[in-house]
Each structure stands twice: as C-alpha cells, then as structure tokens.
Amino acid sequence: MLAESEAQIVKTGLSWAHLDIMDGHFVPNLTFGPHTLACLKKHHPSLFYDVHLMLDNPEKFAGEFIKAGANLVSIHIETNLDHAAELEKIRSLGAKSGIVINPETPVETLLPALPHSDLVLVMTVHPGYGGQPFRREMLAKIETLAKWREADGLEYLIEVDGGIDLTTGPLCVKAGADVIVTGTSFFGSEDKNHFVRQFI
C-alpha cells in the first residue's frame, strides 16, 4: 500500500513525500518505523522524504530515520526536550530540521526554535488522523510566521498539514505557506495530475 502510494506521488511529477510517524502515545495512532522508510527509499531514491515525528521522544529516533533515508526530520514543539539542540543535531546528521506546532499551541512558543529550523510545520488539524476539517483560524499563525521570517531575515519554509484541498490550499499559500501537505484530498482524487496542477 505504501509503495503504491509512493508510486502515485512520483507519477504526478511531485518530488516530496510527507511521512507521518506516530507512536500511539504522543498521538492516538500508530504507523511505522525506520525500516519501512528504508524500503521505500530503495524504490524511489530521488524523492525528498519529509518525516514528521509525532513521538514523545523524537530524540531517540531522529537519527535512525535519517540513516534510513529521511531528508528532513520535524519534531514537535510540544515535546519535552531541548528543541534547539535537537534541531541542530538533526542538521549535523545531514538532514534538514523542522519544528511542528499543534493547533492549540501559541505560535510564540516557536520563537526560540526558529533560528535552528529549516522548516516550520503548522498543523491545521490536531495530528493523528487524516480527513479532519481544516481550521481556518490557523491562517493567522502562517501569516505571523511569514512576517517573523521576513523581519528576522530567516529562511525557514512554512509547511501546512491538515484538511488541505483545492479550497484551503490556496488560502494557506496566500497567507505565506511554501509547502502544502495533501493526503486525503490527493489520494482521494480521481485525476491526480489535474489535482496537482491546481497548486502549480
């Protein structure tokens, strides 16, 4: 199933694959580990693997996912660790670093992590399950992050995940998002090439 989904991504000409890694604790769902990523990487080594760690202890697994082929590893600001140190460790291991924020978390909590982040992922639903409705109030977070980036001369990308479709995606881009994650809407579309073209 995962290999088939990956093939559909490649067929449309997309270059990124976003992988949600869940531990059943940080979020109430469970997915897969580094070995599965390594197998996917063998099929399509040119894909950019964007790995979102929804884990209580991402510091124990970030390195293993990088060894397995992750090009970018994102960790949650809600986890109890030294985020700046972990983000720099991810960079030192050869991957891009990302910081993630849940809908209920104030955007200001990200400030210390931003200089150490190559990407900021704004969750527009509560993480753990696909198919949830987009929360429009999250557009303000995207706008704030875009303003901070410009004001401070930072270069992080702004990524958005959750309830993204042909209506909500353009709203996020207008607010300042650079990377759009479309899971349910992409894989549920009959004409995936047409779907992708709407975002280009």
Rosetta blueprint (number, residue, H / E / L):
1 M L
2 L H
3 A H
4 E H
5 S H
6 E H
7 A H
8 Q H
9 I H
10 V H
11 K H
12 T L
13 G L
14 L L
15 S L
16 W E
17 A E
18 H E
19 L E
20 D E
21 I E
22 M E
23 D E
24 G L
25 H L
26 F L
27 V L
28 P L
29 N L
30 L E
31 T L
32 F L
33 G L
34 P H
35 H H
36 T H
37 L H
38 A H
39 C H
40 L H
41 K H
42 K H
43 H H
44 H L
45 P L
46 S L
47 L L
48 F E
49 Y E
50 D E
51 V E
52 H E
53 L E
54 M E
55 L L
56 D L
57 N L
58 P H
59 E H
60 K H
61 F L
62 A H
63 G H
64 E H
65 F H
66 I H
67 K H
68 A H
69 G L
70 A L
71 N L
72 L E
73 V E
74 S E
75 I E
76 H E
77 I L
78 E L
79 T L
80 N L
81 L L
82 D L
83 H H
84 A H
85 A H
86 E H
87 L H
88 E H
89 K H
90 I H
91 R H
92 S H
93 L L
94 G L
95 A L
96 K E
97 S E
98 G E
99 I E
100 V E
101 I E
102 N L
103 P L
104 E L
105 T L
106 P L
107 V H
108 E H
109 T H
110 L H
111 L H
112 P H
113 A H
114 L H
115 P H
116 H H
117 S L
118 D L
119 L E
120 V E
121 L E
122 V E
123 M E
124 T L
125 V L
126 H L
127 P L
128 G L
129 Y L
130 G L
131 G L
132 Q L
133 P L
134 F L
135 R L
136 R H
137 E H
138 M H
139 L H
140 A H
141 K H
142 I H
143 E H
144 T H
145 L H
146 A H
147 K H
148 W H
149 R H
150 E H
151 A H
152 D H
153 G L
154 L L
155 E L
156 Y L
157 L E
158 I E
159 E E
160 V E
161 D E
162 G L
163 G L
164 I L
165 D L
166 L L
167 T L
168 T H
169 G H
170 P H
171 L H
172 C H
173 V H
174 K H
175 A H
176 G L
177 A L
178 D L
179 V E
180 I E
181 V E
182 T L
183 G L
184 T H
185 S H
186 F H
187 F H
188 G L
189 S L
190 E L
191 D L
192 K H
193 N H
194 H H
195 F H
196 V H
197 R H
198 Q L
199 F L
200 I L
